[in-house]
Amino acid sequence: MSPRQWRRLVAFAGTIIVLAALIALQRQRHEPTPSSVSSARVAITILAINDFHGNLRPPVGGISIADPENANKKVAIPAGGVEHMATLVKGLRARKKNSVFVAAGDLIGASPLLSALFHDEPTIESLSAMGLELTAVGNHEFDEGKDELLRMQNGGCHPTAGCNGPRPFTGAKFRYLAASTIDRRTGQTLLPAYEIKEFEGIPVAFIGLALKNTPNIVSPSGVAGLEFRDEAETVNALVPQLRQRGIEAIVVLIHEGGFPSGGYNECPGISGPIVDIVGKLDKAVDVVVSGHTHRAYRCVIDGRLVTSADKFGTIVTEIEIEVDRNTHDVVSARADNLIVRTDAYAKDPEQTALIYGYDELVKPLAERPAGSITATLSREEGPTGESVLGDIITDAQLAATRSQQDGGAVIAFSNSGGIRASVPKSPDGMVTYADLFAAQPFGNTLVTVTMTGAQIKALLEQQWLNQPKPRILQVSKGFAYTWDDKRPLGDFVAVDRITLDDRPIDPAARYRVTVNSFLADGGDGFSALKEASEPHIGPFEVPALEAYIKANSPLSPQPPTRIRRSE
């Protein structure tokens, strides 16, 4: 090759290299690299819980999950407790640039003695210290009425119990949200409808709301003057307002849920109210954090991520979303339900100190002996809806109100929803006051009223009428009935199949009946009790149960046979 040809070849090669470089540069401008794609999105972590119910300590039994070695069996995993949950939450947030800790309601109410004795102030303090930022309002937030809910938010002494904690109660550091709960007096929401959080300049809206059915599952006096509007309609009405503010990423915190058939991190065959609600939501809603049904699941419903974290603090849901920096909309969402295993997470010292401060005040009452039992008193309902513990509770209520001076009762009824835990048998069989309080934590009084036999039949029919699921009342010894769901709704219980001391009740006769104050107020939809007359106020539920167990110790539970179902 001549020198001239060599120079031409080198010049040509140089031109090719320059052209290749220019083409590569042009492609780089139009085809972002993975790192540029990443920088075009903001990653946000949402940690979520629901239905905590004041369980500062790990709940008895932990969480039940499928046995990893045999999917047909269940195993109990020790889980929960604020000491362990705080460690998990703080650890997750420490590793994330952008994070928020939220909840879907029922943080308080139906709580163990350690929290309930102080009107759930310890739970509010604990979750505030843990860094909770936002929560929807659940139905149990109304157990003591709207004014007490507002005290939980704003602080101050209890109106009757006063200030009896180890320090002044300053209220929640997190924000309660109640988009669908309207104060009829003002026409405004009782609490803010939503809150906007910014992450690297990207706004994300969190809408919180209670379930529409709240008035039917709480004491009517607890929600007097309040209106609970449709969940989906409420959210959809807010979407245009949020979009006008440039907000495209929307998360709903709702105290309503569903019933899946799979494991805690699955979602096969989910049913229940949440399915219909999500299907009606504006497509602008990206993620739904749910609760109320005490189930754990992670689902995709109508194209949206929907989660729930079991109950009692046994699970924290870790939700990861990515938001586009330009459109501000969510482009991806995934979740993982993390079990708060007590053997995997150390105790948080701040939470340990908080528990100790309250524990010292409650210990004398909590550890007080309340008699003995020969076997666990189970709250689990059998095929007819009756439970061993339900029988004992109603027998205790009848015993406490049977004498004429105490009310003259011949029948006692108790709602199954008011029985929150079984009474476990300890190695020595002894039962403590705390054990009994865990079973009946609402602080209801007993009320003895007069009802006709016809009103009693109407009461029994209301176990199925206008209920989200059958609400079977527990009944005292001597009272029995048979129900048949093949009969027309409203007539499941034939009047001649209702007996007292083996004799059919007389529709026209008058009977003295004991119920708790929640039922007497028409709670759980049992409006027939509002028609009763001649009320006599008796003792509180737990002291009545304590007196009964003491008087019959050692108490041996019997098979439940008072409620029968027609084959």
C-alpha positions as CSV (number, residue, x, y, z in Angstrom):
1,M,0.0,0.0,0.0
2,S,1.4,3.4,-1.0
3,P,1.8,6.2,1.6
4,R,-1.0,8.1,-0.1
5,Q,-3.4,5.1,0.1
6,W,-2.5,4.6,3.7
7,R,-3.3,8.3,4.6
8,R,-6.7,7.9,2.8
9,L,-7.5,4.8,4.8
10,V,-6.6,6.4,8.1
11,A,-8.7,9.5,7.2
12,F,-11.7,7.3,6.3
13,A,-11.4,5.3,9.5
14,G,-11.3,8.5,11.5
15,T,-14.4,9.7,9.8
16,I,-16.2,6.4,10.6
17,I,-15.2,6.8,14.3
18,V,-16.4,10.4,14.5
19,L,-19.7,9.4,12.9
20,A,-20.1,6.5,15.3
21,A,-19.5,8.8,18.2
22,L,-22.1,11.3,16.9
23,I,-24.7,8.5,16.5
24,A,-24.0,7.1,19.9
25,L,-24.4,10.6,21.4
26,Q,-27.7,11.1,19.5
27,R,-29.0,7.8,20.8
28,Q,-28.0,8.7,24.3
29,R,-30.1,11.8,24.2
30,H,-33.2,9.9,23.0
31,E,-32.7,6.6,24.8
32,P,-32.3,7.1,28.6
33,T,-30.0,4.8,30.5
34,P,-31.3,2.9,33.5
35,S,-29.8,5.6,35.8
36,S,-31.6,8.4,34.0
37,V,-34.9,6.4,34.1
38,S,-34.3,6.0,37.9
39,S,-33.8,9.7,38.4
40,A,-37.0,10.4,36.5
41,R,-38.9,8.6,39.3
42,V,-39.3,9.2,43.0
43,A,-39.4,6.1,45.2
44,I,-41.6,6.3,48.2
45,T,-42.2,3.8,51.0
46,I,-45.5,3.6,52.8
47,L,-45.6,1.6,56.0
48,A,-49.1,0.7,57.2
49,I,-51.0,-1.0,60.0
50,N,-54.7,-1.4,61.0
51,D,-56.9,-2.6,63.8
52,F,-54.2,-2.2,66.4
53,H,-56.7,-2.1,69.3
54,G,-54.3,-1.0,72.0
55,N,-52.2,-4.2,71.9
56,L,-49.0,-2.7,73.4
57,R,-47.8,-6.1,74.2
58,P,-47.7,-9.1,71.8
59,P,-51.3,-10.6,71.6
60,V,-51.8,-14.1,72.9
61,G,-51.3,-16.6,70.1
62,G,-49.4,-14.1,67.9
63,I,-50.4,-14.6,64.2
64,S,-51.6,-17.9,62.6
65,I,-50.1,-18.7,59.2
66,A,-49.9,-21.7,56.9
67,D,-47.2,-24.2,58.1
68,P,-44.3,-23.8,55.6
69,E,-43.8,-27.6,55.7
70,N,-47.5,-28.4,55.4
71,A,-49.9,-25.9,53.7
72,N,-52.9,-27.8,55.1
73,K,-51.9,-26.9,58.6
74,K,-51.6,-23.7,60.6
75,V,-48.8,-22.6,62.9
76,A,-48.9,-19.8,65.5
77,I,-46.0,-17.3,65.2
78,P,-45.3,-15.1,68.3
79,A,-45.7,-11.6,66.9
80,G,-46.6,-8.1,67.7
81,G,-46.0,-5.7,70.5
82,V,-44.9,-2.1,70.2
83,E,-41.4,-2.8,71.4
84,H,-40.8,-5.0,68.4
85,M,-42.9,-3.1,65.9
86,A,-41.0,0.1,66.7
87,T,-37.7,-1.6,65.9
88,L,-39.1,-2.9,62.6
89,V,-40.6,0.5,61.6
90,K,-37.5,2.5,62.5
91,G,-35.2,0.1,60.8
92,L,-37.2,0.2,57.5
93,R,-37.5,4.0,57.6
94,A,-33.7,4.4,58.3
95,R,-33.0,2.7,55.0
96,K,-35.4,4.7,52.9
97,K,-34.9,8.2,51.6
98,N,-38.7,8.9,51.4
99,S,-41.1,7.2,53.8
100,V,-44.4,7.7,55.7
101,F,-46.1,5.6,58.4
102,V,-49.9,5.4,58.2
103,A,-52.8,3.4,59.5
104,A,-56.4,2.4,58.5
105,G,-58.2,2.9,61.8
106,D,-59.2,1.1,65.0
107,L,-56.0,1.9,66.7
108,I,-57.8,2.2,70.0
109,G,-61.0,0.7,71.5
110,A,-61.5,-2.9,72.6
111,S,-58.0,-2.7,74.1
112,P,-56.3,-4.7,76.8
113,L,-56.2,-3.4,80.3
114,L,-52.8,-1.8,80.0
115,S,-54.2,0.7,77.5
116,A,-57.9,0.7,78.3
117,L,-57.5,1.6,82.0
118,F,-56.0,4.9,80.8
119,H,-58.6,5.4,78.1
120,D,-56.1,4.4,75.4
121,E,-53.7,7.3,76.1
122,P,-50.8,4.8,76.2
123,T,-51.5,3.6,72.7
124,I,-51.7,7.2,71.4
125,E,-48.4,8.0,73.0
126,S,-46.7,4.8,71.8
127,L,-47.7,5.2,68.1
128,S,-46.8,8.9,68.3
129,A,-43.3,8.0,69.5
130,M,-43.0,5.3,66.8
131,G,-43.5,8.0,64.2
132,L,-47.1,7.3,62.9
133,E,-48.1,10.3,60.8
134,L,-51.7,9.7,59.5
135,T,-54.6,7.4,60.2
136,A,-58.2,6.9,59.1
137,V,-60.8,6.9,61.7
138,G,-62.3,3.5,62.5
139,N,-65.6,2.6,64.2
140,H,-63.9,1.8,67.5
141,E,-62.5,5.4,67.6
142,F,-66.1,6.3,68.4
143,D,-66.5,3.8,71.4
144,E,-66.6,6.7,73.8
145,G,-68.1,9.3,71.4
146,K,-66.8,12.0,69.1
147,D,-65.7,14.3,72.0
148,E,-63.3,11.6,73.3
149,L,-62.0,11.0,69.7
150,L,-61.2,14.7,69.5
151,R,-59.5,14.5,72.9
152,M,-57.3,11.7,71.5
153,Q,-56.3,14.1,68.8
154,N,-55.9,17.2,70.8
155,G,-55.0,16.0,74.3
156,G,-56.2,16.9,77.8
157,C,-57.6,15.1,80.8
158,H,-60.4,12.6,80.5
159,P,-63.7,14.4,81.5
160,T,-64.6,11.9,84.3
161,A,-61.5,9.9,85.1
162,G,-59.2,13.0,85.0
163,C,-55.5,12.7,84.5
164,N,-54.3,9.4,85.9
165,G,-51.3,8.6,83.7
166,P,-47.6,9.0,84.5
167,R,-47.5,12.2,82.5
168,P,-49.9,14.8,81.1
169,F,-51.7,13.6,78.0
170,T,-50.9,15.9,75.1
171,G,-52.7,14.1,72.3
172,A,-51.7,12.4,69.1
173,K,-48.7,13.6,67.2
174,F,-50.2,11.9,64.1
175,R,-53.3,13.2,62.3
176,Y,-56.7,11.6,62.2
177,L,-58.5,11.8,58.9
178,A,-62.3,11.5,58.4
179,A,-63.4,12.5,54.9
180,S,-66.8,10.8,55.1
181,T,-67.7,11.7,58.7
182,I,-69.8,14.9,58.8
183,D,-70.8,16.9,61.9
184,R,-74.4,17.7,61.2
185,R,-74.1,20.8,63.4
186,T,-71.5,22.4,61.2
187,G,-71.9,20.6,57.9
188,Q,-68.2,20.1,57.9
189,T,-66.0,17.0,58.3
190,L,-65.4,16.1,62.0
191,L,-61.7,15.9,61.2
192,P,-59.6,16.8,58.1
193,A,-60.6,14.8,55.0
194,Y,-57.0,14.4,53.7
195,E,-53.4,15.5,54.1
196,I,-50.8,16.1,51.5
197,K,-47.2,14.9,52.0
198,E,-44.3,16.0,49.7
199,F,-41.4,13.8,48.7
200,E,-38.6,15.5,46.8
201,G,-41.2,18.1,45.7
202,I,-43.8,15.5,44.6
203,P,-47.1,15.8,46.4
204,V,-49.0,12.7,47.5
205,A,-52.5,12.9,48.9
206,F,-53.7,10.6,51.7
207,I,-57.5,10.5,52.1
208,G,-58.8,8.8,55.3
209,L,-62.3,7.7,56.0
210,A,-64.4,5.4,58.2
211,L,-66.8,2.8,56.9
212,K,-70.3,3.9,56.0
213,N,-71.8,1.3,58.2
214,T,-70.3,2.8,61.4
215,P,-73.6,3.8,62.9
216,N,-74.9,0.2,62.8
217,I,-71.9,-1.3,64.7
218,V,-71.3,1.2,67.5
219,S,-73.5,2.6,70.2
220,P,-75.9,5.1,68.7
221,S,-75.1,7.6,71.4
222,G,-71.4,7.4,70.4
223,V,-72.1,8.8,66.9
224,A,-75.1,11.1,67.7
225,G,-75.0,14.2,65.5
226,L,-72.7,12.6,62.9
227,E,-73.3,11.4,59.4
228,F,-71.3,8.7,57.7
229,R,-71.3,9.1,53.9
230,D,-70.6,6.6,51.1
231,E,-67.0,5.8,50.9
232,A,-66.4,5.8,47.2
233,E,-68.6,8.8,46.5
234,T,-66.7,10.8,49.2
235,V,-63.3,9.9,47.6
236,N,-64.5,10.6,44.1
237,A,-65.7,14.0,45.0
238,L,-62.3,14.9,46.4
239,V,-60.3,13.8,43.3
240,P,-61.1,17.0,41.2
241,Q,-60.0,19.2,44.1
242,L,-56.7,17.4,44.5
243,R,-56.0,17.5,40.7
244,Q,-56.6,21.2,40.7
245,R,-53.8,21.4,43.2
246,G,-51.5,19.4,40.8
247,I,-51.8,16.2,42.8
248,E,-51.9,13.0,40.8
249,A,-50.7,10.4,43.4
250,I,-53.6,9.5,45.7
251,V,-53.6,6.9,48.5
252,V,-56.8,6.0,50.3
253,L,-56.8,4.9,54.0
254,I,-60.1,3.2,54.6
255,H,-61.5,1.4,57.6
256,E,-63.3,-1.3,55.6
257,G,-62.0,-4.5,54.3
258,G,-62.4,-7.9,52.7
259,F,-62.1,-11.6,53.2
260,P,-59.5,-13.5,51.2
261,S,-59.1,-17.2,51.2
262,G,-55.3,-17.3,50.9
263,G,-52.3,-16.6,53.1
264,Y,-51.2,-13.3,54.7
265,N,-49.3,-12.2,51.6
266,E,-51.8,-13.4,49.0
267,C,-55.2,-12.5,47.7
268,P,-57.1,-15.4,46.1
269,G,-60.8,-15.2,46.0
270,I,-61.2,-12.0,48.0
271,S,-64.8,-10.9,48.8
272,G,-66.4,-8.4,51.0
273,P,-67.2,-4.6,51.0
274,I,-63.8,-3.5,49.9
275,V,-64.1,-5.1,46.5
276,D,-67.2,-3.1,45.6
277,I,-65.8,0.1,47.1
278,V,-62.5,-0.1,45.1
279,G,-64.4,-0.9,41.9
280,K,-66.3,2.4,42.3
281,L,-63.3,4.5,43.0
282,D,-62.1,7.1,40.5
283,K,-59.2,5.7,38.5
284,A,-57.0,8.5,39.9
285,V,-56.8,6.5,43.2
286,D,-53.5,4.5,43.1
287,V,-53.3,2.6,46.4
288,V,-55.9,1.5,49.0
289,V,-54.8,0.7,52.6
290,S,-57.7,-1.1,54.2
291,G,-58.7,-2.7,57.6
292,H,-61.7,-3.6,59.8
293,T,-62.0,-7.3,58.9
294,H,-58.9,-8.3,60.8
295,R,-57.4,-10.1,57.8
296,A,-54.0,-9.8,56.1
297,Y,-53.8,-9.6,52.3
298,R,-52.1,-7.8,49.4
299,C,-54.3,-7.6,46.4
300,V,-54.8,-6.0,43.0
301,I,-58.4,-5.0,42.7
302,D,-59.6,-3.1,39.6
303,G,-56.0,-2.4,38.8
304,R,-55.2,-0.9,42.2
305,L,-53.0,-2.2,44.9
306,V,-55.1,-3.0,48.0
307,T,-53.5,-4.1,51.3
308,S,-54.4,-5.0,54.9
309,A,-52.1,-5.9,57.8
310,D,-54.1,-8.4,60.0
311,K,-54.7,-7.1,63.5
312,F,-53.2,-6.3,66.9
313,G,-49.9,-5.1,65.4
314,T,-48.8,-8.5,64.2
315,I,-48.0,-7.2,60.7
316,V,-46.6,-4.1,59.1
317,T,-47.3,-3.7,55.4
318,E,-44.4,-2.3,53.4
319,I,-45.7,-0.6,50.3
320,E,-43.3,0.7,47.6
321,I,-44.5,3.1,45.0
322,E,-42.7,5.0,42.3
323,V,-43.9,8.4,41.1
324,D,-43.0,10.0,37.8
325,R,-41.3,13.4,38.4
326,N,-42.9,14.9,35.3
327,T,-46.5,13.7,35.6
328,H,-46.5,13.3,39.4
329,D,-48.5,10.1,39.0
330,V,-47.8,6.7,40.4
331,V,-46.2,4.4,37.8
332,S,-45.7,1.3,39.9
333,A,-46.8,-0.1,43.3
334,R,-46.0,-3.3,45.2
335,A,-46.3,-4.5,48.8
336,D,-45.1,-7.0,51.3
337,N,-46.7,-7.9,54.6
338,L,-44.0,-8.2,57.2
339,I,-44.7,-10.2,60.3
340,V,-43.5,-8.4,63.5
341,R,-41.8,-11.5,64.8
342,T,-40.8,-11.2,68.5
343,D,-37.8,-13.4,67.9
344,A,-36.5,-11.3,65.0
345,Y,-36.7,-7.8,66.2
346,A,-35.2,-6.5,69.4
347,K,-37.2,-4.4,71.9
348,D,-37.1,-0.7,71.4
349,P,-35.9,1.0,74.6
350,E,-38.2,4.0,74.3
351,Q,-41.3,1.7,74.0
352,T,-40.1,-0.5,76.8
353,A,-39.9,2.6,79.1
354,L,-43.3,3.8,78.1
355,I,-44.9,0.4,78.9
356,Y,-43.1,0.2,82.2
357,G,-44.4,3.6,83.3
358,Y,-48.0,2.5,82.8
359,D,-47.4,-1.1,83.9
360,E,-46.4,0.0,87.4
361,L,-49.8,1.8,87.8
362,V,-51.9,-1.0,86.4
363,K,-50.1,-4.0,87.8
364,P,-52.0,-4.3,91.2
365,L,-55.3,-4.5,89.4
366,A,-54.1,-6.6,86.4
367,E,-52.6,-9.3,88.6
368,R,-55.5,-9.6,91.0
369,P,-56.6,-13.3,91.2
370,A,-60.1,-13.8,89.8
371,G,-60.6,-17.5,90.4
372,S,-59.6,-20.6,88.6
373,I,-60.6,-22.6,85.5
374,T,-60.0,-26.2,84.4
375,A,-59.7,-25.4,80.7
376,T,-59.4,-22.4,78.4
377,L,-62.7,-20.5,78.0
378,S,-62.8,-20.2,74.2
379,R,-64.5,-17.4,72.3
380,E,-64.5,-19.4,69.1
381,E,-68.1,-19.8,67.8
382,G,-69.4,-23.2,66.9
383,P,-71.6,-24.1,63.9
384,T,-74.7,-22.4,65.5
385,G,-72.8,-19.3,66.6
386,E,-72.6,-20.2,70.3
387,S,-69.3,-20.2,72.2
388,V,-68.1,-21.6,75.5
389,L,-67.1,-18.2,76.8
390,G,-70.3,-16.7,75.6
391,D,-72.3,-19.1,77.7
392,I,-70.2,-18.3,80.8
393,I,-70.5,-14.5,80.3
394,T,-74.2,-14.6,79.9
395,D,-74.5,-16.9,83.0
396,A,-72.4,-14.4,84.9
397,Q,-74.6,-11.6,83.8
398,L,-77.8,-13.5,84.8
399,A,-76.3,-14.3,88.2
400,A,-75.4,-10.6,88.8
401,T,-78.9,-9.4,88.0
402,R,-81.2,-12.3,89.0
403,S,-82.4,-11.1,92.4
404,Q,-85.3,-8.7,92.5
405,Q,-83.2,-5.9,94.0
406,D,-80.6,-6.3,91.2
407,G,-83.1,-6.4,88.3
408,G,-85.1,-9.6,88.5
409,A,-83.6,-11.0,85.3
410,V,-84.6,-14.5,83.9
411,I,-82.6,-14.2,80.6
412,A,-79.3,-12.7,79.6
413,F,-78.0,-11.9,76.1
414,S,-74.5,-10.8,75.1
415,N,-73.2,-9.8,71.7
416,S,-70.4,-11.9,70.3
417,G,-68.5,-8.8,69.0
418,G,-68.1,-7.7,72.6
419,I,-66.1,-10.8,73.4
420,R,-62.6,-10.0,72.2
421,A,-60.4,-12.8,73.5
422,S,-60.5,-16.2,75.0
423,V,-59.7,-16.7,78.7
424,P,-56.6,-18.9,78.6
425,K,-55.9,-21.5,81.2
426,S,-52.5,-20.9,82.9
427,P,-50.4,-23.8,84.2
428,D,-51.9,-23.5,87.7
429,G,-55.4,-22.7,86.4
430,M,-55.5,-19.3,88.0
431,V,-57.3,-16.4,86.1
432,T,-56.4,-12.8,86.6
433,Y,-58.4,-9.6,86.3
434,A,-56.4,-8.7,83.2
435,D,-57.4,-12.0,81.6
436,L,-61.1,-11.2,82.1
437,F,-60.7,-7.6,80.9
438,A,-59.0,-8.8,77.7
439,A,-62.2,-10.8,77.0
440,Q,-64.5,-7.9,77.8
441,P,-62.6,-4.6,77.4
442,F,-65.5,-2.2,76.6
443,G,-66.4,-1.2,80.1
444,N,-70.1,-1.7,79.6
445,T,-72.6,-1.8,82.4
446,L,-75.4,-4.3,82.6
447,V,-78.9,-3.2,82.0
448,T,-82.0,-5.2,82.9
449,V,-85.1,-4.4,80.9
450,T,-88.6,-5.8,80.4
451,M,-89.4,-7.4,77.0
452,T,-92.4,-9.3,75.7
453,G,-92.0,-12.7,74.2
454,A,-92.8,-11.1,70.8
455,Q,-90.0,-8.6,71.3
456,I,-87.6,-11.3,72.2
457,K,-88.4,-13.1,68.9
458,A,-87.9,-9.9,67.0
459,L,-84.5,-9.5,68.8
460,L,-83.5,-12.9,67.7
461,E,-84.5,-12.3,64.1
462,Q,-82.3,-9.2,64.0
463,Q,-79.3,-11.5,64.2
464,W,-79.7,-11.8,60.4
465,L,-81.6,-8.7,59.4
466,N,-79.6,-5.8,57.9
467,Q,-76.3,-7.3,59.2
468,P,-73.1,-7.6,57.2
469,K,-72.9,-11.1,58.5
470,P,-74.9,-13.1,61.1
471,R,-74.5,-11.6,64.6
472,I,-75.4,-14.5,66.9
473,L,-76.2,-13.4,70.4
474,Q,-74.9,-15.5,73.3
475,V,-77.6,-16.7,75.7
476,S,-77.8,-17.7,79.3
477,K,-78.5,-21.1,80.9
478,G,-82.2,-22.1,80.7
479,F,-82.9,-20.2,77.5
480,A,-82.7,-22.0,74.2
481,Y,-83.9,-21.7,70.6
482,T,-83.5,-23.3,67.2
483,W,-82.9,-21.3,64.0
484,D,-83.5,-22.4,60.5
485,D,-82.1,-20.3,57.6
486,K,-84.3,-22.2,55.1
487,R,-87.3,-20.3,56.5
488,P,-88.1,-16.8,55.2
489,L,-85.7,-14.0,56.3
490,G,-87.3,-12.4,59.3
491,D,-88.8,-15.7,60.5
492,F,-85.7,-17.9,61.0
493,V,-86.8,-18.6,64.6
494,A,-90.2,-20.0,65.0
495,V,-91.8,-18.7,68.2
496,D,-92.6,-22.3,69.4
497,R,-88.9,-23.2,69.1
498,I,-87.9,-20.5,71.7
499,T,-87.9,-21.9,75.3
500,L,-87.2,-20.8,78.8
501,D,-86.7,-23.6,81.3
502,D,-87.9,-26.0,78.7
503,R,-91.2,-24.2,78.1
504,P,-92.1,-22.2,75.0
505,I,-92.1,-18.5,75.6
506,D,-95.4,-16.6,75.5
507,P,-95.4,-13.8,72.9
508,A,-97.7,-11.8,75.2
509,A,-95.8,-12.4,78.5
510,R,-93.3,-10.1,80.0
511,Y,-89.8,-11.2,80.8
512,R,-86.9,-9.4,82.5
513,V,-83.8,-9.5,80.3
514,T,-80.2,-8.4,80.9
515,V,-77.9,-7.1,78.2
516,N,-74.9,-4.8,78.2
517,S,-75.3,-1.1,77.8
518,F,-74.1,-1.2,74.2
519,L,-76.9,-3.6,73.2
520,A,-79.4,-1.7,75.4
521,D,-78.6,1.4,73.3
522,G,-79.5,-0.5,70.1
523,G,-75.9,-1.3,69.2
524,D,-75.0,-3.8,66.4
525,G,-78.4,-3.1,64.9
526,F,-80.5,-4.7,67.7
527,S,-83.1,-2.0,67.7
528,A,-85.7,-4.3,69.4
529,L,-83.9,-3.5,72.6
530,K,-84.8,0.2,72.2
531,E,-88.4,-0.8,72.6
532,A,-87.8,-2.5,76.0
533,S,-89.0,-0.8,79.1
534,E,-88.3,-0.4,82.9
535,P,-84.4,-0.3,82.7
536,H,-82.4,-1.1,85.8
537,I,-78.7,-0.3,85.7
538,G,-76.5,-3.0,87.2
539,P,-72.8,-3.6,87.7
540,F,-70.1,-3.5,85.0
541,E,-69.5,-6.5,82.8
542,V,-66.0,-7.5,84.1
543,P,-66.8,-7.4,87.8
544,A,-69.9,-9.6,87.1
545,L,-67.7,-12.1,85.3
546,E,-65.1,-12.0,88.0
547,A,-67.7,-12.6,90.8
548,Y,-69.1,-15.6,88.9
549,I,-65.8,-17.3,88.3
550,K,-64.8,-16.8,91.9
551,A,-68.1,-18.2,93.1
552,N,-67.7,-21.3,90.8
553,S,-64.0,-22.0,91.0
554,P,-62.6,-24.2,89.7
555,L,-64.9,-23.5,86.8
556,S,-65.2,-26.2,84.2
557,P,-66.5,-25.1,80.8
558,Q,-69.4,-27.2,79.3
559,P,-70.1,-27.9,75.6
560,P,-72.3,-25.1,74.1
561,T,-75.8,-26.6,73.4
562,R,-78.2,-23.7,74.0
563,I,-78.5,-22.6,70.4
564,R,-79.5,-25.2,67.8
565,R,-79.7,-25.0,64.0
566,S,-82.3,-27.0,62.1
567,E,-80.8,-29.5,59.7
